[in-house]
Amino acid sequence: MKKLICTWLVLCLALGTGALAEAPDYLNVDSDSVTTPIVKDGQQVEINVVISQAPTQGNAEDIWLWKYFENEHNIKVNVEQVSDAAEYKNLALSTGDFPDIMINMGVTTADLVTYGQEEGMFLKIDEYIDPYMPNLKAIYEEHPDYRQAIAAPDGHIYSLGGIADPNDETRNGGIHIHAKWLEELGLEMPQTVEEFLDVMRAFQEAHPEGVAFSGGYEAFNPCLILLTAYGFVTSDATGLSVALRDGEVTFPFGDREAYPQYLQTMHTLYDEGLMSHDFYTLTSTQVNALVASSQAGLYTTAPWSANPDVYMDWDSPVPLTSDLNDTRIWPANMGAFGCGFWVINAETEYPELCCKLADFFYNNTGLVYGFYGPMTTDEDLLYGMTSGWYWDDATNWIVYPDILNDTEDRYGGMENPYRQQKIMITTGVSFGDYRTFFEDVAEYAGTDYRREWTLDSLDFRHYATIVANQKPYYTQGYPANVFFDAEVNERIIELQSLLNAYAESETAKFVTGARPLTEEELDAYFAELDELGYQEYLGYYRDYYANYIAQ
């Protein structure tokens, strides 16, 4: 009887953990995915991958990392790059026809529930972590909350993403103000919404050919500086995403107390000509041109990315306060524990390999290789594809000889365009454990390094001003990864489509003056939101947050 009970318990445990098959012969099970080959020497495994490709990225055959996987880990990766990830993903999920791995294809938490938990199309990666992913296993053992943050309602993990420090300034969105204009006009950094409006007026008067409140609705949108001033903890400058205000769940566009004040400020900017009257149609190219020519008052990303010559002219402002909110707020990185980036087909012939390949990016050295490539001294790893990099003690960062010798100015003297064209498979450090990636690069170079930003650094000045003026006010908001069940997801998508379309349309009318900002019109606006299902929509997110806090 004891033997029968023991056998039954073992069977139950096996079923409960997925009853994984014995490790395949080709796999180096004990490999950390970096220092020893993932696939045993003398063998090669071929897998297929689809990955999104931005216009700034190189072709797969020119990317060093894919060749590294082939040469050092005996993995031949057939790469399909697609420019329209959404179109590809939708077709792939509707047909169930996609390769071994989808990388950076915009897979959402709703997709993970529907096609992972409900339909079983995505691999349960969690069942492979303990036996095959030592790097990620160690991280999760130290931080079990990281694991919980990306688990679906059934407890399984159907995708992987990046792991960041929520308070890391390199991972948090910032905003920058034209500090040179402030200095020229003898103005102080604004502290309140009213002071900010006065600065915008002074900017526009002094630079009538420019745009003080620069940016567009879908192009470096500057509105976050106002939304936070009115108390919204959100990283969405459109005001359409779920947020917290005074600890309560809300959506800015549906908040009866604060949104009217935000709309009034936006209308003032529009009515006084302090923002572009093409705000809702501006492109990123147009906004970049304004910044590059020193005709912009605000910019929401590193100023050097528009023009390296102007990087010293910009600083990060402190978050503003308002009559409604006397607490300075700036959103912390609510997407610190990402998911949806690395998704494995449940029908793949090589689940262990696909998981072990992902584990490469959760190793410190793997992260360096994955996003920066080899050093110049790693001669056997250059493959004639890159010069590699070396550490420069003067700048406390790395230098690529290929960039120094770039007579055709293909990379603009900057490392990120070079790495996108030659080294990494993404547009930035966006997958794996990058909590300490600056220190990891320094350690690989054999130098003792502490991450410190300086105001005279081309690459890092914007971080220095963010640390000084915005980081002290980082505030945690609504969780980034929200897993509703399939039925609720379907209803939320339906409501979201209706509500967002209405809110976007009417907000634009209020801002531009096409709809008057009267009490009567505002009451009608909020009443229409309720008729479209706003209270039901809000209720789903409030209930989810209550359970989240309780857990």
Secondary structure, 3 states (H helix, E strand, C coil): CHHHHHHHHHHHHHHHCCCCCCCCCCECCCCCCCCCCCECCCCCEEEEEEEECCCCCCCHHHCHHHHHHHHHHCEEEEEEEECCHHHHHHHHHHHCCCCCEEECCCCCHHHHHHHHHHCCCECCCHHHHHHHCHHHHHHHHHCHHHHHHCCCCCCCCCCECEECCCCCCCCCCCCEEEHHHHHHHCCCCCCEHHHHHHHHHHHHHHCCCCECCCCECCECCCCHHHHHHCCCECCCCCCCCCEEECCEEECHHHCCCCHHHHHHHHHHHHHCCCCCCCCCCCCHHHHHHHHHCCCECEECCCHHHCCHHHHHHEECCCCCECCCCCCCCEECCCCCECCCCEEEECCCCCHHHHHHHHHHHHCHHHHHHHHHCCECCCHHHCCCCCCCEEEECCCCEEECHHHHCCCCCCCCCCHHHHHHHHCCCCCCCCCEECCCHHHHHHHHHCCCCCCCCCCCCCCCHHHHHHHHHCHHHEECCCCCCCCCCHHHHHHHHHHHHHHHHHHHHHHHHHHHCCCCCCHHHHHHHHHHHHHCCHHHHHHHHHHHHHHHHHC
